[in-house]
């Protein structure tokens, strides 16, 4: 049996947790570096911050950066067992809850933008303006605020005001006091899942219809848009799987603590960090104009093709 110096509660080796935390720090540093480089490129050319799809792309990058920084901070606080006051933990969970939904909803909006561009080309310039993009960003954040407003409001009426002055290690599980609260959160997530999937399927079917009737350059452009929708669907699927992770982890926690740690680590790597590195791969590298701008930025302006 391992000594007390090599284990923590649950009998989980400190050495393994240390290695895992270090791996996560490396991954997050790499992904944040890529995202920040993309964001700096976004602000270098007027067309990027005046075009709806690029504005949405920047929103996903900023959202992912904030989400990764905050989840990583909570991970480190939890690892060292550092308590914070519950009012601060409450605020952190509100922000995390909002930005859990901002990225998938923004991806859904990007899919709709491709639908308008391909299926309603004559109205695209009218509907997809910079002003409309900013209004949609506000709407996206308001929609993302609904789930945490419902779940945390339920929590707030069930605890006394003195709870917020207590010091505890911050985690989302603190705000789930009864199983029915978890069911409410699950129902809201499933509703959002259904709506976003329906939008993706609708856009795919409509673009497919246009692709079958298009010809020449229009056909190539339409099929390119269709591939973009498919990639968005894959990325959205990973983001939406993240909404199911807390319920899987809660079920596993009742079985075995060590298994719970392993499952949570796996979920964090593949369903939280991974989707937030796909945005730059999908839009940053596949979009020709943005890719040329990236080359120019990476080569300190020596590459001038775009």
NORRAHU-V197917 format. One record per helix or strand of 2 or more residues. SS is the DSSP state (2 for helix, 1 for strand). FROM is the first residue (numbers start at 1). TO is the last residue. If there is no record, write none. Layout:
SS_FROM_TO, SS_FROM_TO
This chain:
2_4_6, 2_14_42, 2_48_50, 2_52_79, 1_84_85, 2_86_119, 2_121_127, 2_130_156, 2_161_165, 1_167_168, 2_172_175, 2_179_213, 2_216_253, 2_257_273, 2_275_286, 2_288_298
